[in-house]
Amino acid sequence: MLLVALVTGCSSDSDPGSDSGPGSGSDRKGADGADAAASPAHDASKTAEKGETIGAAGSPCPLPVSFALAAKWTAEAVESDAAADAALAELARQGPVEMACEIDAKPAGNIGYLRVWTADTTDSTPREVLEAFVAADKTAGDAEYQETKAGSLPAAEVGYTTTSEVLDESKKERALAVTTPKGVALLHLGGLDSGEHDAMLPAFELARKTLRAN
């Protein structure tokens, strides 16, 4: 499932010529001419109906943080030993973080995942983690960062686009990072396309508002 989901995501990767480095992206447009998803200032007034809470010991995904899932979304841990295969191991790591949990939107009627990536490091700022995460995706561009809060925790958020070389079209991506005493947690929301991404943003906002350190 991990390989299929990630390969699907890679089919909508971004323009290698776009600037995805630290501090890049500001009021720019994606390759398809649409506004780059890049602005993290999405409509925070729209939140999803609350479902189960994950992250604590005993939940489907033990994590450095806990947060509420949108109703009907389902979570499954990504075990490190399941990525022993070199190809899977590469897909399960991006920059400084490794995938720890996949939260599937399909039971709620959308096509996409909210993925949680983690690292043991405690000496990186949320912004540094996000910048390294985006820079590791050679297809990412139009990145816009902002300092924010996730629950009561200091956080950084980025909106950006990825462009598929195969399909020659862009789609929106969003990620949020926090640093806790138990390590870094990064939440990433993709989607089959920008329409699915926008439809799933309330679930991302619910996770952000309810997030706390374990």
N, C-alpha and C positions, 0 to 999 in steps of 0.2 A: 504493500500500500504506500509506504514511504517513497519508494522509487517512482511509482506511477504518479503520485501527487506532485513530486518535485519536478519530474520531467514535464508534466503538464504546465507547471509554473514556468519552467524554462522556455516554453514555447512562446512566452510573451515577454522576453527579455528586452533590454533597452539599447538605445543607440550608442554604439561604442564611441562615437565622436562627441557625445555630449559630455559636459563637465560634471562629473559626479564627485569630485573631491571635496574636502572640507571647506565649508563656507560657500559652496557653489549653489547656483540656482537662485533666481529672484525674478518673479513676474515673467517667466518664460513659458513657451508653449512646447508641447510634445511633438513628436514626429507626425502625428496624425492631425496636427493643427488645433487640437483641443487644448484648453488650458491645462498646463501641467498640474497633476494632482498635488503638485508639490506643496501648496500652502497647507501647513498643519492647522490653520485656523478654520477647521470644519465646524459645522453646526452642532455645538455641544448640548443643545437643548433636546436633541433627539436621542433617547436612550431606549434600549431594548428591554423587553420583559425579562426579569431575573429568573435564572434557572439555578443549577447547583453551583456551589463554590468549590474551586479546585486549588491545589497548591500545598495544602497541609498534609502531614503524614496520614496515610490511610485514604487519601483521595486518589483519583486515577493518575494524577501527575504530581508527585512530591516536588516542590519547587522552593526557591528562596523567598517567593512571595505567594500570597493567596489573592484571588479575585473571583468575582461572580461571572459565570457564563450567561450568555443569552439563553432563554428558554429553548429547549430541544437541541441545542448544540451539544455535541458529544466529544469528550476528551479521551485521548489515548497516549500513554507514555511512549516515547521513542527511546528504547534501551540502547545503550552504547554498544553492547555486544552484538546487537542486531545489525550494526553498521560495520562489522568486521571486514566485510567485502570492501575492497579498496574503492570501487566506484560509489558504493553507498556511503562510505565514510566521507568521501569528498563532498557528496551532496548534503550530508548531515552537519557539515561545518561551514561557517561563513565568517571570515575575519576572525575575531577573537572568541566567538561563541559557538556552541554546539547545540543542535536541536534537542530539546528535552520533551516536548509535548506538542501534539497536533490536535487542534480543536476543530471539528468538522461541522460546517454549516449546512450540509445537505439535508439532514433531518428537519431543518427549519425552512427548507425550500430555496436555499441559495447554493451556488457552486463556488466554494473557496474554503480557505482555512485561516484560522488565527493560530499562528505557531509561536511557541515560547522557546527562546534560545537562552542558554545560560553559560556562565563561566565562573570559575572559582575566584577570580581576581576581585580585590576590594579597593585597589588603588587607582582605578580608572574612573573618570567622571562619566556620567551618562552621555554627555555630548561626545566624548572621545570614543566611547563604545559604538555609538550610532555612526559616527564618521567612518570608523574602521569597517563596520558592517556594510555600509553603502559602498565604500571604496572597493570592497572585495567582490562586488557584483559589477563586472566589467560592462554590463549592459545598462547600468543605471545612469540617470541624468536628471536634470531639473530639480535638484534637491534643495529643499528649504528647511532649515532647522529653527527650533525655538525652545527656549527654556519654559518649563511648565511644572505642573504637579500631577502626581498619580496618587490618588488618595491624599495623604498628608506628606508623601515623600517627594523630595526634589527629583525632577525628571527632565529628560530632553525628548523631543519628538521631532520626527522628520517626515515630510511628505515628498515623494519623488515619483518618477515614471520609469518604467522599463519598456524597451522596444524589441519586439521579436524580429530578428533578421529574416526568418522564414515567412512570417505573415506581414512584415513591413507595417506594423501598427503598434501604437503605444497603449499602455494601460497603467492605472494608478497603483501605487503601493504606499504603505504607511507603517512606521515603526515607532516604538516608544521604549526607552531604556531607563532603568533605575539601578543604583548601586546600593546593596544592603550589606550588613555585617556577614552574611552568608554567601555573598557573591553577587554577580550581575544577573539581572533578568531583562530580557529584551522581548517585547511582544511585536510580532510582525503580521500585518494583514495584507493579503494579496487579493486574489479573486480571479475568476476566469477572464473577466474583462473589466473595464472601468465601471460599467453599469452594475455588475455584481459587487464590485468593490464598494461603490456608493451605498448599495442596499445593505451592506454588512457593517458600515461605519457605526451605526448605533450599538452594535455588539462590542466594537472596539472601545467606544466611549464608556459603555457600562464597565468594561474591564478596567479602564483607566480610573474611573471614579471610585471603584470599590477596592482597588489594589492596596495591599498593606504588606509589610515585611513579616516573615515568619520568625 
